[in-house]
Amino acid sequence: MTVMHMSSIESFLGVIAEMIERGWEGFLERPGGHLGLRFYIQPGVAILLAVRDGIRDSKRGGYPFLSAIFHYPVKRRQILKNAWLQIRNVFFVSVILDIIYQFMKHEFVIYPMETVFTATCLALVPYVIFRSLTGRFAKIIMKHRMR
């Protein structure tokens, strides 16, 4: 590789590292700052939706959410599409609230990657984890009741 090419790669990686560092710092300071209550409400709503959907999954008799994604590669796209339809509103509210937060904090500057990261952590991650766990526990309970 040429020196010019290595310099381009290093500067790109430096920008990415700076974005990640700023994102983590911003994410960790958000719960105590403006709109901090959303750090509890948004995951709570995502968890409620996940519990509802996990129970539905177990009633249908299929695998729990994450297991279904890996065990049914043919249905993976449909499974993910249905999950997105359930959680998208919570995700978009999280994006909008984070944009408002950034306007207030950074005086009308938006960091899009921070917004996506924050919305993912507040909405998508709790949904995926709790839908899978609820589906698994509901399936165990249903099997136990049938005995």
C-alpha positions in Angstrom: 0.0 0.0 0.0 1.1 3.5 -0.6 1.8 6.0 2.1 -1.1 8.1 0.8 -3.5 5.2 1.0 -2.5 4.3 4.5 -2.9 7.9 5.6 -6.5 7.9 4.3 -7.3 4.6 6.1 -5.8 5.9 9.3 -7.7 9.2 9.2 -11.0 7.3 8.4 -10.4 5.0 11.4 -9.6 8.0 13.6 -12.9 9.6 12.6 -14.8 6.3 13.4 -13.0 6.0 16.7 -13.9 9.6 17.6 -17.5 9.0 16.7 -17.7 5.8 18.8 -16.0 7.6 21.8 -18.3 10.6 21.6 -21.3 8.3 21.2 -20.5 6.3 24.3 -19.8 9.4 26.4 -23.0 11.0 25.1 -25.0 7.8 25.8 -23.8 7.4 29.3 -24.5 11.0 30.3 -28.0 11.1 28.8 -29.9 9.4 31.7 -29.2 12.2 34.1 -29.6 15.0 31.6 -32.5 16.5 29.7 -35.3 14.0 28.9 -33.7 11.4 31.2 -37.0 9.8 32.0 -37.1 8.3 28.5 -34.2 6.0 29.5 -36.7 4.2 31.7 -40.0 4.6 29.7 -38.7 3.6 26.2 -37.1 0.3 27.3 -40.2 -0.3 29.5 -42.5 0.1 26.5 -40.2 -2.1 24.4 -40.3 -4.8 27.1 -44.1 -4.7 27.3 -44.4 -5.2 23.6 -41.7 -8.0 23.7 -43.6 -9.8 26.5 -46.8 -9.7 24.5 -45.1 -10.9 21.3 -43.1 -13.6 23.2 -46.4 -15.0 24.6 -47.9 -15.0 21.1 -44.8 -16.8 19.8 -45.2 -19.6 22.4 -48.9 -19.9 21.7 -48.2 -20.5 18.0 -45.9 -23.3 19.0 -42.8 -22.1 17.2 -39.3 -21.4 18.5 -38.7 -18.4 20.7 -37.8 -15.2 18.7 -34.0 -15.4 18.4 -34.1 -19.2 18.0 -36.7 -18.9 15.2 -34.4 -16.4 13.3 -31.6 -19.0 13.3 -33.7 -22.2 12.9 -35.9 -20.9 10.0 -33.6 -19.3 7.5 -36.4 -19.4 4.9 -38.8 -17.4 7.2 -36.1 -15.1 8.6 -37.1 -12.2 6.5 -40.7 -12.5 7.5 -39.9 -13.0 11.2 -37.8 -9.8 11.2 -40.3 -7.9 9.2 -43.1 -8.7 11.7 -40.8 -7.8 14.6 -40.0 -4.5 13.0 -43.7 -3.8 12.5 -44.2 -4.3 16.3 -41.3 -2.2 17.5 -40.8 0.5 14.9 -43.0 3.1 16.6 -41.0 2.8 19.8 -37.8 3.1 17.8 -38.9 6.2 15.9 -40.1 7.9 19.1 -36.6 7.1 20.5 -35.0 8.7 17.4 -37.2 11.8 17.7 -36.6 12.3 21.4 -32.8 11.9 20.9 -32.9 14.5 18.2 -34.7 16.9 20.5 -32.2 16.1 23.2 -29.3 16.8 20.9 -30.8 20.1 19.8 -31.1 21.1 23.5 -27.6 19.9 24.4 -25.5 20.7 21.4 -27.4 23.9 20.2 -29.0 22.6 17.0 -26.3 20.1 16.1 -27.3 16.5 15.4 -25.0 13.4 15.5 -26.9 10.8 13.5 -24.9 7.8 14.5 -25.4 8.7 18.2 -29.1 8.9 17.5 -29.3 5.5 15.9 -27.1 4.0 18.6 -29.2 5.4 21.4 -32.5 4.4 19.7 -31.2 0.9 19.2 -30.1 0.5 22.8 -33.4 1.9 24.2 -35.8 0.1 21.9 -34.4 -2.7 19.8 -32.1 -4.4 22.3 -34.6 -4.7 25.1 -37.3 -5.9 22.7 -35.1 -8.7 21.2 -33.9 -9.9 24.6 -37.2 -9.9 26.3 -39.2 -11.3 23.4 -36.8 -14.3 23.3 -36.8 -14.8 27.1 -40.6 -14.5 27.4 -41.2 -16.9 24.5 -38.9 -19.4 26.1 -40.4 -19.1 29.6 -44.0 -19.2 28.2 -43.2 -22.3 26.3 -41.9 -24.0 29.4 -45.0 -22.9 31.4 -47.3 -24.2 28.7 -45.6 -27.6 28.6 -45.8 -27.8 32.4 -49.6 -27.0 32.4 -50.3 -29.7 29.8 -48.9 -32.4 32.1 
